[in-house]
């Protein structure tokens, strides 16, 4: 059975055999079909992805050749169990038939959803394990070996947003389990790579303070304030201002997880 990886470089496996297409544009067509699996992808969309607003006169014929090469690269051993074709011609384009267990992004989304449900139910240890497992599926930026046009890039951005949300959920689960010493280093790295992400900054402040490093927590707030002011001309959001006051006056935030959804009145 074919399996496809899109959470990192695009890879195709037929059991243990790697059969990822080599030609860049054939691989690009496959990526678009995978990201819209079980949906008809119009020929116009394939042409737009490959050539943007300047397609050659031979665009339709060339795209059909790429489809032929794709079918040839993934031989008859890839035929679904029911004997039907996996890549169907469906006017006005093509439809790629796959099951959820064939694409790693489907499994990632399922694990992320399970982890969120466990977190909401207060099953923090289980949530942490499931969310760690989901994030471990990523091997780099989505479709890292595909030259993405506008359509693929939009899907890749969506996947990255899902990864970041899953990362936040996993951090929340670990924070609820009291793993603040382990989180401090990770949060510092995330703050460095995402300097405008206020949630990461907030969780760094909480974790530092929970570790008894109150001075560093207050300095982390000042660092964020300086970055926001210099780059955007803004102050930290009200929930972060409230968090700073809690550290100053109470010595500790009320929760183990930074909550950015506080009413404005609470931060006044």
N, C-alpha and C positions, 0 to 999 in steps of 0.2 A: 504494500500500500504506500502511496505517495505521502510524504510529510513535507511541510513547508515551514521555513523559519523566516520571519520578518522582523523579529526583535533583535536586531543586529544586522550583519550582512545577510542578504537574501541567499538562502540555501534550499536545495531540493534534495530529498532523499527518497530512494526507492528501496525500502528495507534498509540494508546497510550500505547501499551503493549511492555515492554522490552523483547526482545528474543535473546539477545547476547549469543552465544554459550559459555559454561563454560569450556570444556576441552581445555587446552592451544594449543594443536596442531591443533585441529579443528578450533579454532579462528585464528590460524596462516595461515591455508589454506584459510580461508575466506578473510583475509587481502590481501593475494597475488592475489586472484581472483578479489577483489574490486579494487586494484591498477592497474590491467590490465583489467578493465571492458570492455565488448564488444570486447575482443580479446581472441583468443584461447590460453590458458595457457597449454603448453605441460606437460605431466606427468613427464618428466625429470626435468622440472623446479620446480615442486612441491617437487620432491624427493630432488633436490639440496637445496631448501629452508629449508626443514625439517631436513636433515641429512648431508648437506654439501658434503664432499668427502668420507664419510664413511657410506653409506646407508646399512642397513641390507639386508639379502637375501629376506626377506619378504616385502621389501619397497613398491613394487607396490600394493600388496594386502592390506597392512596397509593404504596406501594413499587412496585407493578406499573405505576402511572402513570409513575414515575421511570424504570423500565426502558424503557417505551414511548418516553419523551422521549429517552432515551439512544440507542435504536435510530434514532430519527428524526434526531437531531443528526449521527450518523455514517451518511451516506446509502449508497446501493447501490454507490458507487465503492469502498467499504471491503470489499466482498465478497471473501473469500479466492479465490485462483486456481482452486481446485477447484470454485467455484460454491456452496459450502455457506455456511451462516450463520456469522458470527463470534461472535455471542452466542446461545447455545443455551438453551432452556428444558429443564432437567434436574431433575425432581423429586428432592429437595424444594426446588430453587432454580434457579440459573442457572450456566452454565459459559461462560467467555470464552476462546475459542480464539485463541492468539497463538503466533508462532514466536519463538525466542530473539533474532533480530535486530530484533524490533519494539519491545522494551522496553530502555531504556538501562540499567536495573539488571542485566539479564542480561549485557550486554556488560561492565559494570563488574566483575561477579563473575568473569567469564571472564578478564579482564585481570589482576585481582588474583591469581587462582590461577596464571596464567602467570608473573607477576612473582615470586611466592613460590617457585615451582619453580626459576626462574633464580637466585634468591638462594641457595637451598639448594645449587645446583650450582656456586656460586662465579662465576657470570656476572654480576658486579655492574653493569657498564655497561649491559648489556641489561636487567637487572632494573630499574635506575633509570629508564630510558626508558619501559618498559612501565608501571611504577607511577605515574610522572608523568602518563602518558596517562590512566590509570584515574582518578586524582584530579581531573584537569582536566574530567571529565565532570560533576562536581558544580557546580550553579549556586546553591547555597544549601541550607537545611534541606530534607529530603525532604518533598514534598507541602506546601510552604509556604503555598499558597493554598487548602488544604483544611482545614476545621474538623474535626479528627480526634476520633473517639470512641475508646473503649477498644481496639477491634480494630485500627483503622488506626494508632493510637498505638503499639501493640505492634510492628507491622511497621516503623514508622518508626524506632523505637528499635533494632531489629535491623539495619536498613540503616546507621544511624549508627555502630553498633558495628563493622560491616564497614568503613566508611570510616576509622574510627580505627585499626583493625588494618592496613589498607592504608597509611595514613600512617606508621605505625611501620615497616613493611617498607621503604617508600621512604626513610625517614631512615636505616635500617640500610644500605641499598645505597649511599646517598651517603656515609655515614661510612666504609664499607669502601673507597670510592674516594678517601678523604682530603679530602673537601670540608668540613672542620670550620669554616674561616672563614665559609663561606656558611651553615652550619647554626647558628652561634651566635645570630644575630638571630632566626631562625625558632624555635629552642628557647626563647629568652627570651619570645617572644610566646606560645608554647604553654604554658609554665609559668605565665604570667600568666592565661591563660584557663582553664587546668585545674590549679589550684594543688595538688590532691590526687593528681595523676597522678605517681607516683614514677618511672616509667620516663622521662617527659619530663625530670624533674629530673636523673636519672642521666645521661642523654645530654647534657644541658647541661653538667654537670660534666666529662664526658669531653671534649666538644668544646672547652670553654674551656681545659682543661689541654693538649690537643693543640695548641692555638694559642699555647702558652707563657704563658697567663694563669693561673698557678697560684693566686695570691691570690684572683682572682675565682672560680675553681673552688671553693676552700675556703669562700668567702663564700656561694656558691650552695648548698652543703651546709647551712650554718648557717641560711640563709633557709628551706630546706625543713624542717629540724629545728624551727624556731620555729613554722612554719605547722601542722605535724602536732601539735605539743604543745599549741598554743593551741586548735585546732579539734577535735582528736580525743583528746588526752591520750596520744598515741603517740610513739614514737621512729621514725626511719627504719628501713626493713627491713634485715636483716643484710647483704644484698648492697651496699646503699648505705653502710653503716658500713665495710665492707671497702674499698669504693671510696675513701672519705675517707682511710683509713689508707694506701692505696697512693699517693695524691697526696702525703700528708705524708711518707712514708718513702722512696718510690721516685722521686717526682717525676713519675710518669706511670702511668696505668692500663695493664694488660697488653694490652688490646684497644682497638679503635677504636669498639666498640659496647658500650653498657652491657648487662650480662647479669644479669637479676634472679633467675635460677634457680640460684643457687649453693647448695650444701648448707649447712645451718646451721653445721656444723663448720668450714667454710672461713672463715666470718665471725667465728668465736669468737676 
